[in-house]
Amino acid sequence: MFCDIIEGTTLDLNQLIVDHPAATFFMRMSGNAMQKEGIFTGDLLVVDRSLDPKIGNTVIAIVDGELVVIRLSEGKKLQIWGVVTHVIHKTK
């Protein structure tokens, strides 16, 4: 597996990962309920509230008045707050 180095370019993460600035929020993951999905405590979640959630999306939902991160599956009736579009985490 190889990576390409991007030279001479200033990268703006907002341009790369935020499609709808007015509807995009950053949240910090707390807890380890999503570790099997590769989301860990301290990870930064990019959440777009303008997207329609689809089965299989990772979403922020309101459960018992709390915001939780969950994989949306069929049959679950949830109040969806937003769709997680990116996860940023440290590697060490």
Residue, then its C-alpha position, 0 to 999 in steps of 0.5 A: m500500500f502506497c501514499d502520494i505526497i502532496e507537495g506545494t499545496t496548502l490543505d484546508l480540511n474544511q474544504l476537504i471534509v465539509d460540504h455544507p458549512a452551515a449544517t456541519f458540526f464537530m463532535r468529540m467521541s466519548g465512550n467505547a460503544m463504537q470501537k467495532e466501527g473504528i470510532f474511539t474515545g477522543d475521535l473527532l466526528v464531522v456531523d452533517r445535519s443537512l443529510d438524509p440518513k440512510i440505513g448503514n450510516t453512522v448517525i448522531a441520534i437523540v436517545d433518552g435526551e442524550l446524543v449518542v453515536i449509532r449505526l442506523s439499521e432497519g427497524k430502528k425508529l430514532q430521532i436523528w440529529g445528524v449524519v457522521t461524514h468523517v472520523i478523525h483520530k490520532t494514530k498514537 
